[in-house]
Amino acid sequence: MRKVSALLLASERRAISGLAGLYASRMLGLFMVLPVLALYADTLEGSTPLLVGVALGIYGLTQATLQIPFGLLSDRIGRKRVIAMGLLIFALGSVVAALSDTIIGVIAGRALQGGGAVAAAIMALLADQTREEVRTAAMATIGLSIGVSFAIAMVLGPWLAAWAGLAGVFWFTALLTLVGLLVLWRWVPAAPRRRRHRDVGMDRQQFKSVITRPDLWRLDMSIFALHLVLMAIFVAVPFRLLNAGVAIEYHGLAYLGIMALSFVAMVPLIIVAEKQQRMRLMCLVAIGAIVMSLAGLGLPLSPSYWLFVWLFVFFTGFNLLEATLPSMLSKLAPAGAKGTAMGVYSTSQFLGAFLGGTLGGLLAHYGGLNAVFIGCAGLALCWWIAMWRMPAPPPLSSEVVALHETQADALDLLMEHLAEVVGVEDVMVVPEERLVYLKVNRQQLDQAALNKLMAPPKS
């Protein structure tokens, strides 16, 4: 196997930091509205609980619809051009929402925000800018940045809204997006030759096989349900904090304490899931915690500290699933199909956000705040039942190895030899990319045999 240093190059550090920042700032703008929109909706003409829910989740519909087309467009006209175009659309949506004094105008602005669907293009550019041996760590950085942006949004959104109103949240988002454009053009290195990456991009030929696999389908359903209940409950949670005596200007501090404690509680559970191969168990525990917390939130809360207890339980389960579901997907996706599987997974997430906001608004409109939590608890219980029969994911990881010229001339023989290596569970050779995609069990892998097989011939 080709020996290459796993230390990041200067260009890779700039690409990873810049693109992770872009991704996180964009998600920050989308998430900051969650804890404040329902509270400030009475200042918007025509506001109803149903329309508030639609405003919360509508970005998911446009995001789900456009993320794959934008990714394909970036293959044709360039990554940076598509990302810049998406950021401008996102900024325009933020301005439209900031200038609106009606709920319909805010819905239109949020839909435009989702229309700047550049997630796939950002990931493709990151893949272009990084070597195979550091790409997994680079992608993990993006995932970490999303989690951090969500936690910051829960704190920053209420603070900004208390200081500058709902419009101020959208103006801040627009300003942040314009700063992102400067980062894109001045910090992120010039894009190299565009290439297809099966571990990042969508492959139409693999779409059917990925979407029909029961194990992957369960993970898609899980991220769909997770973001559905998240978006739905934020039609009601801000009012619960008010009823518990937390003034609007202190909501950010309440979320800060809850999120910080939930992150601390999540860490040992992730260690158990990863180190002890208990991912299925931890997944069921997390969903069970969400069911229990939602049911608790739907009951009369007396004394009021139970509100904080149940929110802590909910966000511990939420954060645990946000960390473990992508890891499970990586282990289960066939060799060379991780990008396609992740594309379906992300689309499911955004559709869940859209339907969750709409469902939360419907339940609040016709049944009140308690109905939101009880309805979501019922859905989460169905989700837990569906996941009960899911088998534990095998301890597999993905590996990408470069082909050398002599190997490219004998691909069938190479695939046979790779399949015979102990610990190699799946192989895909892609001659046009000059890459081999492997799924390996590192606990059993005969690394010496794999290194010898993939080593270039001695001159």
N, C-alpha and C positions, 0 to 999 in steps of 0.2 A: 504494500500500500504506500502511496506517496506520502512522504514525511514533510509536513509543512507546519511551521510554528502556529500555534493557536493564539498567540498574542495579537491584539488588534493593531492594524495599521493606522496611521494618522487619519487617512481618508475614511476608514471604517468607523473610527471613533466619532468623526464629524457627522457622518451619515446616520449613525445610530442615535446620537444625542439629538441631532436636528429633527429627524423624522419621528422619533419617540416624542419629542416636544410638540411637534405638529399634531400628532395623533391625540396626545393627551389634552392639548389646549382645545381641540375641536370637541372632544368628549366632555371637557369641563363646561364649555358653553351649552351643550345639550343638557347636561345634568343639573346645572345651577338653577334651572327653572323648577325642578321637581319639588323642592321643599317650600316654594314661595307662591307658585301660580295660583293655587286654590285660595290662599289667604288674600291675595290682592285682586282676585277676579271680580269682586264687587265694584271695582273702579272701571270695569270694562262694560260698555253697552252691550246688551243682549246676552250677558253671561248666564249660563245655567250649569248645574253640575255635569250634565252630559257633555256640553261643549267644552267645559274645562278639561274633562277627561280626553276628549278628542285633541285639544290643543297640546296636552302633555304627550300624547303618543303618536301624533300624526307624522312626526319626523321619521318614525320607524317604517311607515309605508313607503315613502319616497326613497328612503335609504335602501330598503330591501329591493325596490324596483330597479334602482339605477346603479347599485354598486358593481354588479357584474358587467353591464354595458360600459361603465366608465373604465373598469379594468381592461376590457378588450380594446377600448379606444386608446388607452395608454400604450398598448402594443403597437398601434399604428402611427400615432402622431407624437409620442414622447411622454414619459412619465411626468416630468416637471410641468409641461403645458397643461396636462389634465389636472394635476394637483392644484396648480394655480387657478385654473378655471373653477374647480370645485370650491376652493377657498373663497373666491369672489362671490360665488352663488351663496355660500354659507354667510358671508358678511352681508350680502344684500338681504337675505332672510332675516338676519338679526336687526338690520335697520328698519325693515318693514314692520317687524314686531314692536320695535322701540317707538315708532311713530304712530302706532295704532291705538285708538281709544275704544275699539270694539273687539269682542272676542273673536269675531270672524277674521279681523285683520291679524290678530295674534296667531290664529290657526294657519293663515296663509304664510306668515313669516316662519313659523315652525316647519311647515311643509317645505319651504325653500331651504331652510337650514338642512333638512334631511336630503334635499336634492343635491347638495354638495357632497356626493357620495364618493369620497376619494380613498376610503379605507383600503380597497384592493390595489389601487395604484400606488399608495404609500408602501404597502407590503412588497409589491413587485419592485419598486425602486430600491427598497432596502435589500432585497435579494440580489438585484443587479450590482449593488455597491459592496457586497460582502462575499467572502469566500465560503465554500461549502462547510469547512470545518468550524467556522464561527457563526454560521447563520442561525443555528438553533438558539444560541445565546442571544443573538440580536433580536430574534422574534420574541424571546422571553422578556426582553427589555420592554418591548412594545406592550406585551400583556401586563407587565408590572405597572407601566405608566397609566394604563386604563384604570386599574384598581386605585392607584394614588389619586388620579383625577376625580374619581367618584367621591372619595373621602373628602377631598378639598372642596368639591362642589357643595357637599352637604353643609359645610361650615361657611363657605364664602357667599353662597347664594342668599341665605337669610341676612347676613351682615350687609351686603350690597343693597338688598331690597329695603332694609330698614333705613339706610342712609340716603339712597337715591331713587327709591321706588322700583316698581317692576320694570319700567323703561330703562332704568339705570343698569339693570342686569343685562338687558339686551345690548345697550350701548357698550358696556364693558366687553361683551362677547365680540362685537364687531371690531373694537379696537384690538383685541387680542388676536383676531384673525388677520388683521392687516400687519401686525407684528410678525405673524407666522409667514406671511408672504416674503418679508425681508429675510427671515431665517431660511426659507426655501431657496432663495436666489443668491444670498450672500454667504451662507454657512454650509448648507448641504453641497457636497462636491458636484462638479459637472457629471451628468449621467453618462455612464459608459454605454457600450453597445447593448441595445435591449435584447434580452433573451427570455425564453420561456422557462419557467421553473415549476416543475410538477409538485414540488413540496410547498409552493406558495400559490400559484395561479390555478385557475379553473381549466380542466381538461374535459371537453364535451363528451369525448368517447368514454370517459369513466363515470359520467354523471349518473347514468341509470343504475350501474352496479353499486354505486355509493349510496344512492337515495333509497334503494330497496333492501339494504342489509339491516336486519332487525336490531343488531347491537348499535350501529351508528344511528339508526332511526330513533332509538330510545334516547340517545344523547341529544339529538336535534330537538326532540320533544322536551327534554329537560331544560335546555337553555330557553326554549320558547316559553315554557311554563314559568321559569324563574323570572324572566323579565316581564311576563304578563302580570304576575302578582306584585312585582316591584312597582310597576307603573300604576296599577290599579289602586294600591293602598295609599299612594301619595295624593289621591283625591281627598283622603280622610285624615291621614296622620297629622298634618299641620293643625287641624282643628282639635284633635285630641290633645296636642301639646298646649294649645290655648286653654282648653277646658281643665287641664291639669295645673293651670296657673303660671305657665311659662310665657312671658311677654314675647312679642314678635322679635324684638331686638336681641333676645337671648336664645332663640331657637338654634342659632349656629353653635353656641356653646353646648347646648343639649346634644346635638348631633355629634359634636366633637368628642364628648365623653363616651357616648354610646359606640361610635365607630372605633375609637381607640381601644376600648375594652374588648370589643368583638374581634379586632385584629389580634390582640394578645391571646384570646381564647382559641382562635383559629389555628395558631402556629403548632401547638402540640398535636392537634388533630391531623394537620397536613403531614407532619412527621410520621404519624402512625399509618396514614394512607400510603405514603410513598415508600418508607423504609421497611414497613412490615407487610407491604402488599395487601392492604385492607381498603382499597379504594371503593369497592362496592359497598362494604359496610359503612364507611364514612359518608358515602353518598346517601345511603338510606337514613343514616342518623341526621344528616343535614336537612333532608326533605322532611323527616319527622319533626325536627325542631321548628321548621317553617309552619307545618300544619298546626302544631301545638301553639305557637306564638300567635298565629292568625286567629285561631279559635279563642285564645285568651284575650286578644284585642277586641274581639267581637262581643265579649261579655261586659257587663257593667264593671267599671274599674274603681274599686274602693278598697283600700286607700289608693291614691293616685300613683304611688311609686310602682305599682304593678305595670303601669304603662311603660316605664323605663326598663323594667325587667323583661317584658315581652318584646320590646324593640331590640334589646340586647340579644335575646335569643334569636330573633329573626335575622338580624344582620350577621350574627356568627354563622348561622346556616347559609345565608346568602354568600358571604365572603368565602366560605369553605367550598361551596359549589363553583363559584367563579374561578377558583384556583384548580379544582380537581377535574372538572368536566373537560377543559381543553387537554389536560394531561391524559385522560382516558381516551379522548379522541385520537391523540397522537399514537397511543399504543395500539388502538384497534384499526386505524386506517391502513389499507393495503399499501405495500411498497409503491412509491411514486404517485399515490393518490391523496396524500395529505392535503395538498392545496385544494383539490376538489371537495374533499370532505369538510374542510374548514369553510369553504365558500357556502356550502349548504347550511352549515352550522350557524354562520353569521347571519345569513338570510333569515333563518328561523328565529334568531334572537331579535332582529328588528321587527319582524312580523308580530312576535310576542309583545314587544313594547307598544306597537300600534293598537293591537286588540286589547291589551291590558288597560291602556288609558280609556278606551271607549267603554269597555266592560265596567271599569270602576266608576265612570261617569253615569252609566245606566243604573247601576246598583244604588249609587248615592241619590240619584234623581228620584227613583221610585221606591227605594227602601230605607234611605237614610244611611248614616255612617256605619252603623253596626252591620248592615247588609253587605257592605263592601268587604269587611273582614270575614264574615261568615261565608259569603259566597266564594271568596278566594281560598278559605280553608277547605271547603268542599272540593274545589278543583285540585288543590295541592294533595289532598288525600287520594284522589283518583290517580294523580301523578305518582305518588308513593306506591300504590298498588301495581301500576304498570311497570315500575322499576324493580319490583320485588323479584321477578323471575329473570332478571338480567344476569348472565354469568359474569363472574369476576374477570376483568381484563387481564390478559397475560402480561408478564413483566417484559414487554418488548419496547425497543426504542428504534428510532430511525437513524440511518446512516447514509451519507452520500459520498461516493468514491469516484474519482476521475478515472476515465479510461485512457490508456496509452495506445499508441498507434497499432502495435502488434495485437493487442487485445481486440481492437475494433475489427480486425480481419477474421476473428474466430469467435463470434459472439455466442453461437449455440453451445460450443464446447465450454466457453467461460461460464455460461449460466449453469450448465450441468455441474461443473466443479464448485461453483459458489453454493449451489443447493446442497452439496455434500458436506460442506463445512459445518461442524458441530456448532449449534447456536444460531445459525442463519435460518430464519423461518420463512422468508419471502424475498424474492429477487425480481427487480425490473431493470432491464438494460435499455437505455434510450440512446441509440447511436448518434442521432442528430444533436443531442446535447453533450455527447461524449461523457456521459455520467452513468453510474450504476446506483440504483436506489435499493437499499437493503432494510429489512426488518430483522433485528437481532435480539436475542436473549443474552444480555451481557453477563448474567450469572453462569451461563453455560458456554459462551462463545470461545472458540478456539482462535484467539487473536493472532497467534503465531502463524497458523495455517492461512488465515485471511490475509495477513500482511505478505506472506510469501506468494500467495496467488495473485495479488494485485500489484506486486512490485514490478517496476519497469525492468526490461531486460538490461543486463550489464553490457556496457559498450566495450 
